[in-house]
Amino acid sequence: MKRSIFCVLLALAGWSSAEQPAVDKDFLRVIPVAETDEAKAAAAKATRDAAKSSHARMSARLDAGRYLVRPFLVADKQERTVQLWAGATGMKAREPTEFFVIGPESGNDYESISVAYAKPSHVHEALVFIGLKPGWPVDPGRLRFWPKGDRVIMNAQVMDPDGALRDQRMEEYIIDVSTGQDMAIDGLVFTGSMMVDDPGGSGKKVYGADVFGPTAIVSDYNEVNTVLDLPRQGSKGEVYGNHVCNATWAMDTGHPMMIVLRPHATLSAINDLRLDLAYTEGQVRYQLRGADGSALHEDTSFPAMLSALEKVPEAFGTVHFAPELPLGKVVDICGQLEKIETVGGLRINPPPEGHVYYKTFLPQLAWLQRDKRPGQPFELYVRKKGEATTYELILAEEKYGDDIVPEIIPHSYPATSPAELLSLIKEHGEGVQTLFLLVESSLAYGEVHALLQPYLERFPVVYVFQL
């Protein structure tokens, strides 16, 4: 039969005598596939039904201590593998992809390579069962700009029409348009989905990827509601249209797949570091420390710190600024951090409690011109003269007339204390979400930090400018 009419349906389940994945011959069958939606739905259902039977046959023979069994999922603690029964969604060549694997309730089949029949939360449970630790998904609201967690390899096992078993990395199923090659084969990150309030009103926390779209298991862009993510930064807007289905491996709807997850051989765990930044004898001192607090290098120069960093794979770092650092030096340091914040460098963690993200000190200087901003923030000018401190709050009003370009009218509100400033902010711009703090460059980090404290809870976005 022609493949446009029939596709081979296979479940790659069962175990050999060596307890390794093998082909379940009872699951091999041929189901007619046509171009109609009804025929595709029938093929997908047939694959799911066959997967259910295959999973039942396998799980009946497994030792409960070694294996974790959940619907359409088996995890092996000894071999450190997680197997998921899945089916191809029928994506065509060059169609934009956003997911490698979605959950059964997703509905995003049109942009995913496959759909697994296991719940996302069960996949999370299975990865923990084999010894992996979740981190966190990208969440700018929490200043988490890198997917974080233990590294995972994902293979897909399928049978081709000629009966040959094919076992390959799932990155090969997606083409990176920017390079014209397969997506970089560097594994995935076990971020784990966020826990959220149950939308059903139970009052309990539930696994976000189980209940909120896209209910993904493996995303190919940075997604909050997924179990596994890319090991790099890539927003949905940046990725869309750049990741497309590889024509070589496009499969018909319902083509069965066994997806196998296992720890990355060399990048199975993250390395959380601490970067201490001090200022002594007119010099900035850079000190990387391991999770146990031990120093990773003796020389505290920037080049020595970089040299030590190069020896640490999967490095994440929390930055600690010493109070005595001059503001000008803080800005210089933050510029350095921005340059080394890469996949092979130092991925910056959220700041310590009560402190601001390092890019707070790297605003676009063009924003000092009110007509160059995307919106108008509160501008807070703080000047110190001896023991006296003066405060001036400015909010620029954009007044539209007949012209497309608005007239910008600044309104100034002098104040004598942070408490008075907060009252003025509430009175004159309760909806404004951004604060610009403008201070003299002679201030030290500790002084700037103290000035910001009253406003951090009120403003989700803060930038510091030097006067």
NORZIPE-V50080 format. One record per pair of residues at least 6 apart in sequence whose C-alpha atoms are under 6 Angstrom apart, sorted by the first residue. I is the first residue (numbers start at 1). J is the second residue. D is the distance in Angstrom with one decimal. If there is no record, write none. Layout:
I&J&D ; I&J&D
This chain:
5&32&5.9 ; 5&33&5.1 ; 5&34&5.5 ; 6&32&4.6 ; 6&33&5.0 ; 8&30&5.1 ; 8&161&5.9 ; 9&28&5.8 ; 9&29&5.3 ; 9&30&5.6 ; 9&255&5.4 ; 9&256&5.5 ; 10&27&5.7 ; 10&28&4.5 ; 10&256&5.2 ; 11&27&5.2 ; 11&256&5.8 ; 12&23&4.6 ; 12&24&5.7 ; 12&258&5.4 ; 13&22&5.9 ; 13&23&5.7 ; 13&24&5.1 ; 14&22&5.7 ; 14&24&5.3 ; 14&58&5.2 ; 15&21&5.0 ; 15&22&5.3 ; 16&22&5.9 ; 33&39&5.9 ; 40&253&5.9 ; 43&254&5.2 ; 44&254&4.2 ; 47&254&5.8 ; 55&72&6.0 ; 66&77&5.5 ; 67&75&5.4 ; 67&76&4.7 ; 68&74&5.7 ; 68&75&5.0 ; 71&118&5.9 ; 72&85&5.4 ; 72&117&5.8 ; 72&118&5.2 ; 73&83&5.6 ; 73&84&4.8 ; 74&82&5.9 ; 74&83&5.3 ; 75&81&5.7 ; 75&82&4.2 ; 75&126&5.8 ; 77&130&4.7 ; 80&130&5.0 ; 80&262&5.9 ; 81&261&5.6 ; 81&262&4.8 ; 82&260&5.6 ; 82&261&5.0 ; 83&259&5.7 ; 83&260&4.7 ; 84&258&5.8 ; 84&259&5.0 ; 85&116&5.9 ; 85&258&5.1 ; 86&115&5.5 ; 86&116&4.0 ; 86&117&5.9 ; 86&256&5.9 ; 86&257&5.0 ; 86&258&5.9 ; 87&114&5.6 ; 87&115&5.6 ; 87&254&5.0 ; 87&255&5.4 ; 87&256&4.3 ; 87&257&5.2 ; 88&114&4.4 ; 88&253&5.4 ; 88&254&5.1 ; 88&255&5.0 ; 89&109&5.7 ; 89&113&6.0 ; 89&114&5.1 ; 89&253&4.8 ; 90&251&5.5 ; 90&252&4.4 ; 90&253&3.9 ; 93&245&5.2 ; 93&246&5.7 ; 93&247&4.2 ; 94&244&4.8 ; 94&245&4.8 ; 95&244&5.2 ; 95&245&5.4 ; 96&241&5.2 ; 96&243&5.8 ; 96&244&4.3 ; 97&111&4.6 ; 97&112&5.6 ; 97&243&5.6 ; 97&244&5.1 ; 98&111&5.6 ; 98&220&5.3 ; 99&112&4.5 ; 99&218&6.0 ; 99&219&4.3 ; 99&220&5.1 ; 100&112&5.5 ; 100&113&5.0 ; 100&218&5.4 ; 100&219&5.9 ; 101&114&4.9 ; 101&115&5.3 ; 101&217&5.4 ; 101&218&4.9 ; 102&115&4.9 ; 102&216&4.3 ; 102&217&5.0 ; 103&115&5.9 ; 103&116&5.5 ; 103&119&5.9 ; 103&215&5.8 ; 103&216&5.5 ; 103&217&5.9 ; 104&117&5.0 ; 106&214&5.5 ; 106&215&5.1 ; 120&210&5.9 ; 120&217&5.5 ; 133&150&5.7 ; 134&149&4.9 ; 134&190&5.1 ; 134&191&5.1 ; 134&192&5.4 ; 135&148&4.8 ; 135&149&3.8 ; 135&191&4.7 ; 136&148&5.2 ; 136&191&4.5 ; 137&147&5.0 ; 137&191&5.0 ; 137&224&5.3 ; 138&144&5.3 ; 138&145&5.2 ; 138&146&5.5 ; 138&147&5.1 ; 143&350&5.2 ; 144&350&5.9 ; 148&191&5.5 ; 149&189&5.4 ; 149&190&4.8 ; 149&191&5.0 ; 150&189&5.8 ; 150&190&5.3 ; 150&268&5.3 ; 150&269&4.6 ; 150&270&5.9 ; 151&188&5.6 ; 151&189&4.7 ; 151&264&5.5 ; 151&267&5.8 ; 151&268&4.7 ; 152&187&5.6 ; 152&188&5.1 ; 152&262&5.7 ; 152&263&4.6 ; 152&264&4.9 ; 153&187&4.9 ; 153&261&5.7 ; 153&262&5.4 ; 153&263&5.9 ; 153&264&5.4 ; 154&169&6.0 ; 154&260&5.7 ; 154&261&4.7 ; 155&168&5.3 ; 155&169&4.3 ; 155&170&5.4 ; 155&259&5.8 ; 155&260&5.2 ; 156&167&5.7 ; 156&168&5.6 ; 156&170&5.9 ; 156&258&5.7 ; 156&259&4.6 ; 157&166&5.6 ; 157&167&4.4 ; 157&257&5.7 ; 157&258&5.1 ; 158&165&6.0 ; 158&166&5.4 ; 158&257&5.1 ; 159&165&4.5 ; 159&166&5.9 ; 171&183&5.4 ; 171&185&5.8 ; 172&182&5.2 ; 173&246&5.2 ; 174&182&5.9 ; 174&183&5.8 ; 174&244&5.5 ; 174&245&4.8 ; 174&246&5.0 ; 175&181&5.6 ; 175&182&4.5 ; 175&183&5.4 ; 175&243&5.7 ; 175&244&5.3 ; 175&246&5.4 ; 176&182&5.8 ; 176&183&5.1 ; 176&242&5.7 ; 176&243&5.0 ; 177&242&4.9 ; 188&229&5.6 ; 188&230&5.1 ; 188&231&5.4 ; 189&228&5.4 ; 189&229&5.2 ; 189&230&5.9 ; 189&231&5.4 ; 190&228&4.7 ; 191&227&6.0 ; 191&228&5.7 ; 192&227&4.3 ; 193&208&5.8 ; 193&209&5.8 ; 193&225&5.0 ; 193&226&5.1 ; 193&227&5.4 ; 194&208&5.4 ; 195&205&5.9 ; 195&206&5.4 ; 195&207&4.8 ; 195&208&5.3 ; 196&205&5.2 ; 196&206&5.4 ; 196&208&5.6 ; 197&205&4.7 ; 198&204&5.7 ; 198&205&5.6 ; 198&206&5.5 ; 208&225&5.6 ; 209&215&4.3 ; 209&225&4.4 ; 209&226&5.5 ; 216&226&4.6 ; 217&226&5.1 ; 217&227&4.9 ; 218&228&4.7 ; 218&229&5.9 ; 219&229&5.3 ; 220&230&5.9 ; 221&234&5.3 ; 221&235&5.6 ; 221&236&5.5 ; 222&234&5.6 ; 222&235&5.3 ; 270&314&5.2 ; 271&314&5.8 ; 271&315&5.0 ; 272&291&5.9 ; 272&316&4.9 ; 272&317&5.7 ; 273&289&5.6 ; 273&290&4.9 ; 273&291&5.8 ; 273&316&5.9 ; 273&317&4.5 ; 274&288&5.7 ; 274&289&5.0 ; 274&317&5.3 ; 274&318&5.0 ; 275&287&5.7 ; 275&288&4.6 ; 275&319&4.9 ; 276&287&5.1 ; 276&320&5.0 ; 277&285&5.6 ; 277&286&5.1 ; 277&321&5.0 ; 277&322&5.9 ; 278&284&5.7 ; 278&285&4.9 ; 278&322&5.1 ; 279&285&5.8 ; 279&325&5.5 ; 285&300&5.1 ; 286&300&4.8 ; 286&301&5.8 ; 286&302&6.0 ; 287&300&5.7 ; 288&295&6.0 ; 288&296&5.7 ; 289&295&4.5 ; 289&296&5.5 ; 315&346&5.4 ; 316&346&5.5 ; 316&347&4.6 ; 316&348&5.8 ; 317&348&5.1 ; 317&349&5.6 ; 318&349&5.1 ; 323&445&5.0 ; 323&446&3.9 ; 324&444&5.5 ; 325&444&5.4 ; 325&445&5.4 ; 326&444&4.2 ; 326&445&6.0 ; 327&441&5.5 ; 327&443&5.8 ; 327&444&5.2 ; 327&445&5.6 ; 328&441&5.7 ; 331&361&5.7 ; 334&358&6.0 ; 341&347&5.2 ; 351&357&5.5 ; 360&463&4.5 ; 360&464&6.0 ; 361&464&5.2 ; 367&373&5.2 ; 377&434&4.9 ; 377&435&5.5 ; 378&394&5.9 ; 378&395&5.0 ; 378&435&4.9 ; 379&393&5.7 ; 379&394&5.0 ; 379&436&4.8 ; 380&392&5.8 ; 380&393&4.7 ; 380&437&4.9 ; 381&391&5.8 ; 381&392&5.1 ; 381&438&4.9 ; 382&390&5.8 ; 382&391&4.9 ; 382&439&5.4 ; 383&389&5.7 ; 383&390&5.3 ; 391&414&6.0 ; 391&415&5.3 ; 392&413&5.8 ; 392&414&4.4 ; 393&412&5.8 ; 393&413&4.9 ; 394&411&5.5 ; 394&412&4.5 ; 395&410&5.7 ; 395&411&5.3 ; 396&409&5.4 ; 396&410&4.0 ; 396&411&5.9 ; 397&408&5.6 ; 397&409&4.9 ; 397&410&6.0 ; 398&406&5.6 ; 398&407&5.7 ; 398&408&4.7 ; 399&406&5.2 ; 399&407&5.0 ; 400&406&4.5 ; 433&459&5.3 ; 434&459&5.8 ; 434&461&4.8 ; 434&462&5.8 ; 435&462&4.9 ; 436&462&5.9 ; 436&463&5.0 ; 436&464&5.9 ; 437&464&4.8 ; 438&464&6.0 ; 438&465&4.7 ; 438&466&5.8 ; 438&467&6.0 ; 439&466&5.3 ; 439&467&5.4 ; 440&466&5.5 ; 440&467&4.9 ; 441&466&5.2
